[in-house]
Amino acid sequence: MSSDLIAALNTLGAGYGPTLQAALVVFLRVGAMMALLPAFGEAVIPIRIRLGLALAFTAVITPALSSALPALPDNPVGLLRLVATETVAGFALGAGLRLFVMVLQMAGTIAAQATSLSQFFGGAGIDPQPAMSQILVMGGLALAVTLGLHVRLAELMLLSYQLFPAGQFLNPADLADWGVAQVSRAFALAFTLAMPFVILSLVFYVALGAINKAMPQLMVAFVGAPAITFAGLALLLLTAPMILPIWHEAFAGFIANPVGGAP
């Protein structure tokens, strides 16, 4: 009985061993990406759900890559090198995607500061942010998921093996240049998205200063605070349907071309 079981296990290992080894190599990169992915890798999602999603993505893309992936090395040094290269590549791609969530957070923070809503209506959470940031982040993630984020991420994972071959370290200089470019473009995009609120704030406070100069007896603070609050919320209502598509277009452009895509 035991010899039959051992023979069956050996046959099963010979048939599915290469596929399981390829799945392990893929999981190293996918698992590192999952820690930073928008929507699927959020801290509010239980770790078991994220682990299940990582295994699901691994099962989806492994069949397309099994023939092109290197076998697991027999020596510990080679195995550690493979783990390091795949983890670094996964974290790099995940960080590039995570920047887009930070874009919405920064845009909401700038808008809230400009309209004096950074403390008022503030929200507490894992990443405490003004209410405008929370609204934009939730809206952006909902839009991305509705438009097929899981399909786009699977395509990105497949594309990543053409850009960053398995088992090869990324060039540190190229990775640093890429990271600096993505961060700078993320700040530029965040400021661009928040520009209507900055313009509103500038015009409002210039007008308030002129009114105060013309009528010194008027308590402009009592008049201006409710006005800027209402104007900021009304502007968010009007501009959010335009801000989120612009953000998603940049997000989809990065997924399609992570090397040249701009956040």
C-alpha positions as CSV (number, residue, x, y, z in Angstrom):
1,M,0.0,0.0,0.0
2,S,2.8,2.5,1.0
3,S,4.8,1.6,-2.2
4,D,1.7,2.3,-4.3
5,L,1.2,5.6,-2.6
6,I,4.8,6.6,-3.0
7,A,4.7,5.7,-6.7
8,A,1.5,7.7,-7.2
9,L,3.1,10.7,-5.5
10,N,6.2,10.4,-7.7
11,T,4.0,10.2,-10.8
12,L,2.0,13.3,-9.6
13,G,5.2,15.2,-8.9
14,A,6.7,14.3,-12.2
15,G,3.6,15.5,-14.0
16,Y,2.8,18.7,-12.1
17,G,6.2,19.5,-10.5
18,P,7.3,22.0,-13.2
19,T,4.0,23.8,-13.1
20,L,4.1,24.0,-9.3
21,Q,7.7,25.4,-9.5
22,A,6.6,28.0,-12.0
23,A,3.6,28.9,-9.8
24,L,6.0,29.5,-6.9
25,V,8.2,31.8,-9.0
26,V,5.1,33.7,-10.1
27,F,3.8,33.9,-6.6
28,L,7.0,35.6,-5.4
29,R,6.3,38.6,-7.7
30,V,2.5,38.6,-7.4
31,G,2.6,38.4,-3.6
32,A,5.0,41.4,-3.4
33,M,2.7,43.4,-5.7
34,M,-0.4,42.4,-3.7
35,A,1.0,44.2,-0.6
36,L,0.7,47.5,-2.5
37,L,-2.0,47.1,-5.1
38,P,-4.8,49.7,-5.2
39,A,-8.2,48.3,-4.1
40,F,-7.0,44.6,-3.7
41,G,-4.1,45.4,-1.4
42,E,-5.7,48.0,0.9
43,A,-5.0,47.7,4.6
44,V,-8.7,47.4,5.4
45,I,-8.9,44.1,3.5
46,P,-8.2,41.1,5.7
47,I,-4.9,39.4,5.1
48,R,-6.6,36.1,4.2
49,I,-8.5,37.8,1.4
50,R,-5.3,39.3,0.0
51,L,-3.6,35.9,0.2
52,G,-6.5,34.3,-1.7
53,L,-6.3,37.1,-4.3
54,A,-2.6,36.6,-4.7
55,L,-3.1,32.9,-5.2
56,A,-5.9,33.6,-7.7
57,F,-3.7,35.9,-9.8
58,T,-0.9,33.3,-9.6
59,A,-3.3,30.6,-11.0
60,V,-4.4,32.9,-13.8
61,I,-1.1,34.0,-15.2
62,T,1.1,30.9,-14.5
63,P,-0.1,28.8,-17.5
64,A,0.9,31.6,-19.8
65,L,4.4,31.9,-18.3
66,S,5.3,28.4,-17.2
67,S,7.5,27.6,-20.2
68,A,9.4,30.9,-20.0
69,L,10.2,30.9,-16.3
70,P,13.4,29.6,-14.8
71,A,13.4,26.4,-12.7
72,L,14.0,26.7,-9.0
73,P,17.8,26.6,-8.3
74,D,19.2,23.6,-6.4
75,N,21.6,25.7,-4.3
76,P,20.5,28.1,-1.5
77,V,22.4,31.1,-3.1
78,G,20.5,30.8,-6.4
79,L,17.2,30.4,-4.6
80,L,17.8,33.5,-2.5
81,R,18.8,35.4,-5.6
82,L,15.5,34.4,-7.3
83,V,13.5,35.4,-4.3
84,A,15.2,38.7,-4.1
85,T,14.8,39.6,-7.8
86,E,11.1,38.6,-8.0
87,T,10.3,40.4,-4.7
88,V,12.1,43.6,-5.8
89,A,10.3,43.6,-9.2
90,G,7.0,43.0,-7.5
91,F,7.5,45.8,-5.0
92,A,8.6,48.2,-7.7
93,L,5.5,47.7,-9.8
94,G,3.3,47.7,-6.7
95,A,4.8,51.0,-5.6
96,G,4.2,52.5,-9.0
97,L,0.5,51.6,-8.7
98,R,0.2,52.7,-5.1
99,L,1.3,56.2,-6.2
100,F,-2.0,56.6,-7.9
101,V,-3.8,56.2,-4.6
102,M,-1.5,58.7,-3.1
103,V,-2.3,61.1,-6.0
104,L,-5.9,61.2,-5.0
105,Q,-4.9,61.6,-1.3
106,M,-2.7,64.5,-2.1
107,A,-5.2,66.1,-4.4
108,G,-7.9,65.9,-1.7
109,T,-5.5,67.2,0.9
110,I,-4.6,70.2,-1.3
111,A,-8.3,70.9,-2.1
112,A,-9.2,70.6,1.6
113,Q,-6.4,73.0,2.7
114,A,-7.4,75.5,0.0
115,T,-11.0,75.5,1.1
116,S,-10.4,75.4,4.8
117,L,-11.8,71.9,5.1
118,S,-8.7,70.1,6.2
119,Q,-9.7,69.9,9.9
120,F,-13.4,70.4,9.6
121,F,-15.1,67.3,8.2
122,G,-11.8,65.4,8.8
123,G,-11.9,61.6,9.0
124,A,-10.0,59.1,11.0
125,G,-8.9,55.8,9.7
126,I,-5.8,53.7,8.9
127,D,-4.5,56.6,6.9
128,P,-6.1,59.7,8.4
129,Q,-7.0,62.0,5.6
130,P,-9.4,64.9,5.1
131,A,-12.9,64.0,3.9
132,M,-12.2,65.2,0.4
133,S,-9.3,62.7,0.1
134,Q,-11.4,59.9,1.3
135,I,-14.2,60.7,-1.2
136,L,-11.7,60.9,-4.1
137,V,-9.9,57.7,-3.1
138,M,-13.1,55.7,-2.7
139,G,-14.5,57.1,-5.9
140,G,-11.3,56.4,-7.9
141,L,-11.0,52.9,-6.6
142,A,-14.6,52.1,-7.3
143,L,-14.3,53.5,-10.8
144,A,-11.1,51.4,-11.4
145,V,-12.7,48.2,-10.2
146,T,-15.9,48.8,-12.2
147,L,-13.8,49.3,-15.4
148,G,-12.1,45.9,-15.0
149,L,-9.1,46.6,-12.7
150,H,-8.6,42.8,-12.1
151,V,-8.2,42.2,-15.9
152,R,-5.8,45.2,-16.3
153,L,-3.7,44.0,-13.3
154,A,-3.4,40.5,-14.8
155,E,-2.2,42.0,-18.1
156,L,0.3,44.1,-16.2
157,M,1.7,41.0,-14.4
158,L,2.1,39.2,-17.7
159,L,3.8,42.3,-19.2
160,S,6.1,42.7,-16.3
161,Y,8.0,39.5,-17.3
162,Q,8.9,41.1,-20.6
163,L,10.1,44.3,-18.9
164,F,11.7,42.6,-15.9
165,P,12.8,39.1,-16.8
166,A,12.6,36.6,-13.9
167,G,15.8,36.0,-12.1
168,Q,17.5,39.2,-13.2
169,F,18.1,42.1,-10.8
170,L,16.8,45.5,-11.9
171,N,19.5,48.1,-12.8
172,P,19.7,50.3,-9.6
173,A,20.4,53.5,-11.6
174,D,17.4,52.9,-14.0
175,L,15.2,51.9,-11.1
176,A,16.1,55.1,-9.2
177,D,15.5,57.3,-12.2
178,W,12.2,55.6,-12.9
179,G,11.1,56.0,-9.2
180,V,12.0,59.7,-9.1
181,A,10.2,60.3,-12.4
182,Q,7.0,58.6,-11.1
183,V,7.0,60.5,-7.8
184,S,7.5,63.8,-9.5
185,R,4.7,63.1,-12.0
186,A,2.5,62.0,-9.2
187,F,2.9,65.3,-7.4
188,A,2.3,67.1,-10.7
189,L,-0.9,65.2,-11.4
190,A,-2.2,65.7,-7.8
191,F,-1.7,69.4,-8.1
192,T,-3.3,69.5,-11.5
193,L,-6.4,67.7,-10.2
194,A,-6.6,70.1,-7.2
195,M,-6.1,73.2,-9.3
196,P,-9.8,74.3,-9.4
197,F,-9.9,74.4,-5.6
198,V,-6.6,76.4,-5.5
199,I,-8.0,78.9,-8.0
200,L,-11.3,79.2,-6.1
201,S,-9.4,79.8,-2.9
202,L,-7.2,82.5,-4.5
203,V,-10.2,84.3,-6.0
204,F,-12.2,84.0,-2.9
205,Y,-9.6,85.4,-0.5
206,V,-8.7,88.2,-2.8
207,A,-12.3,89.2,-3.0
208,L,-12.6,88.9,0.8
209,G,-9.6,91.1,1.2
210,A,-11.1,93.7,-1.1
211,I,-14.4,93.6,0.8
212,N,-12.6,94.0,4.1
213,K,-10.7,97.0,2.8
214,A,-13.9,98.6,1.5
215,M,-16.0,97.9,4.7
216,P,-13.6,97.5,7.7
217,Q,-16.6,97.2,10.1
218,L,-17.8,94.0,8.4
219,M,-16.7,90.8,10.2
220,V,-15.5,89.1,7.1
221,A,-14.5,86.0,9.0
222,F,-18.2,85.2,9.9
223,V,-19.2,85.8,6.3
224,G,-16.3,84.1,4.6
225,A,-16.1,80.8,6.6
226,P,-19.6,79.5,5.6
227,A,-19.1,80.8,2.1
228,I,-15.8,79.0,1.4
229,T,-17.2,75.8,3.0
230,F,-20.2,75.8,0.7
231,A,-18.2,76.8,-2.3
232,G,-15.6,74.0,-1.7
233,L,-18.3,71.3,-1.3
234,A,-20.2,72.6,-4.4
235,L,-17.0,72.6,-6.4
236,L,-16.2,69.1,-5.3
237,L,-19.7,68.1,-6.5
238,L,-19.1,69.7,-9.9
239,T,-15.5,68.7,-10.5
240,A,-15.4,65.1,-9.1
241,P,-17.0,63.6,-12.3
242,M,-14.2,65.3,-14.3
243,I,-11.3,64.6,-11.8
244,L,-11.8,60.8,-11.5
245,P,-11.9,60.1,-15.3
246,I,-8.7,62.1,-15.7
247,W,-7.1,60.1,-12.9
248,H,-8.3,56.8,-14.3
249,E,-6.9,57.6,-17.8
250,A,-3.4,58.2,-16.3
251,F,-3.8,55.1,-14.2
252,A,-4.7,53.0,-17.2
253,G,-1.8,54.5,-19.2
254,F,0.6,53.4,-16.5
255,I,-0.8,49.9,-16.5
256,A,-0.4,49.7,-20.2
257,N,3.1,51.1,-20.2
258,P,4.6,51.1,-16.7
259,V,8.1,52.1,-17.9
260,G,6.9,55.2,-19.8
261,G,3.4,55.8,-18.2
262,A,3.0,58.9,-16.2
263,P,1.1,58.8,-12.9
